[in-house]
């Protein structure tokens, strides 16, 4: 069955596609490799068979990208930008379809999936204006008849390794910027939910302005990742995933002489001051902690309650009562608030973390454990109080709908406690005091800060700027950093009589 039959998933559930790689403008079926199953998390229904590319398959994709590089690099930046704009048009036309595919393959609610695709389109729109950032600079007359100019040129062939939790948005953090800067591109999406990326590449194939070989798609798992990290034909690597894997990606790719941006994990705190607005706070905390079932690197997984004990207890009770009303179910159900986890294995892992915390003396304010639902993937909102400060539910990213409570008598103490964490991705404060908000944003050690909002996700015109163990590298995704990462500077000194 051809790759383009992925679209047949919408025609008949009994048709199960075996996915293919997209190499040099053609679909390439892989023989003699192992496969994984891609399933609907809500139901456990088999959606597709995912090939695990070996080093030879990766090499063919890299060679196709290298062959396309000279002509694409020589293409006018304006023409490249128009090609990216053509991609933007395709994505807009298929916005609803892509969102439904995200829900089917990853599990998140339709509203959440629609927003994800929209944020991906936002990145493409920003990349369309990148020729303005590709400009160099010059200084004439630095000596007699001597001029100096700096120009930007593409890095070469770049690869992106992307996670399961944003199968549409995160590939679109990298692909449009890479190619508008004159690079060619290889994507390795998550093997857990590759159908959205597959469909995006089906749409790319319809775009005449993007020549064959400029973008390539390879499926796989660990072996495919290592082949990309080690391949001498890859010049730069973009990655999003767990902190441990980000550090591994950074080290191995850097040892092979590659430029790397590796976005890692998080343990994001939400600070609630006694004077916080109730509606903004409860809505922000719930959406951040339990939206996408907590499967976000921007999820708020720590609730820092500040002030007198009575105020802390009051806020905790109100948040717990509101969380208990959230509906757990399939992402395709419009009534669902908390979608399934990506796999039964994820639910089992997170339930084990909850059990460990309770066994160590933590108090369950809200217990979301149950039978797992039809696909064995459902886990309801869970709120844990009085956990040991060194327990994993406080220090480690669980990637599930689990909110752990911390307490502090004042804001400065709260800032000091949060800054002790090894992560520094995102954080939020809920307050009606401008002074408190200013003190927090000045003192907190995190790259993204929200004030009276939950998930503090920057728009694409700004970098996704995690700190500390949430990021390995120097240049972040999106914004001007993207152009900096995907280009290198050349300085030319000239003398003419």
C-alpha angles and dihedrals in degrees: 000000000000125000092246088065086076084090086061088074084084091054104050132359091214092065106089116187125215102216124231134206119250108228129167093348095308136094111248119200113209121225127194096022131114122254138213128208121246108206138182103256092212097055108012090239115156110245105172146342113247118209118222104225117220128212092274092055090048090049092054091054093047092048090051090052092048092049091053095045103083095054094041092048089052091051115106114263087233091057091047090051090051089052089055090048088054087054089051090054092051092050093049091050091052098037095120094044093051092048091053090049090053090052093048097047103031101025105231121139119275092246091051092046092049089052091048093054089047092054089050090053087050090060091050090051091052091049089055088069095048096108085077088060094043091069117114129208137237144198119201127204099023085151134355106315090343123130130180126204134177120211131184120231131179120270092228126239113008131188131203125204109195136189134239099246097072105025093167105032104046097051085052090054088068114021101064096044093046095053098038087057089056100260127127119233145220120191124200105185125193113288089220096068112007099147096094093054089045091055092047089055090049086057092046089055088062092056110094092192091068107069124216113279096022091102125026134180127210127180124211149097134242097338092051091049093050091047090056092046092051101038112112090212093066114086102180138018129207117193141176122186144088122344094247093050092044090056091048091049092048095050098043095044093045091050086057092053098256130141108243140195111181118180111200142183134304147202101204121197127211114203118208116196121201091249096052120134107257099218096045092044100048093043092046095047095047096046092046097045100039107021110113084010089284092297095137133100084223095052115129103235100160123062111201110196113198131196137027118359093248092056091047093051092047093052092046092051093049093048092046093050091051093047091052089062095057115112119232117207150101116334091232091062108093090213093060118110099172116040127206122276116255095257143000087250090061092051092049091050094050094045087054090054090052092049091050092052093049092047089054092055105271119145121236109221090176126012116204097178117123142134094306098244127249095321096038089242107101121112122167128221111294125193121193125194131183095024120164109267090235096047121118092243086067103034105034136061108249097180094215141094094286122128118190121199126229126179135208132174094223142008097258091055090048091052092049092050094048093046090059089071118101091227126077107175109121141338140175137208126203114206143125090219117097089198093056091047092051093047090051098047090047097049106033119100101223133107097225125042130186126199113203092344131096113218104036097202112164119227114252094264088071129057123260090237115187119174136209115002090353091077139032116194138037106263122056133212122276130009123050089326089070092059090045091052097047095047136055127209126244121191118205121195114194137184121192126176 
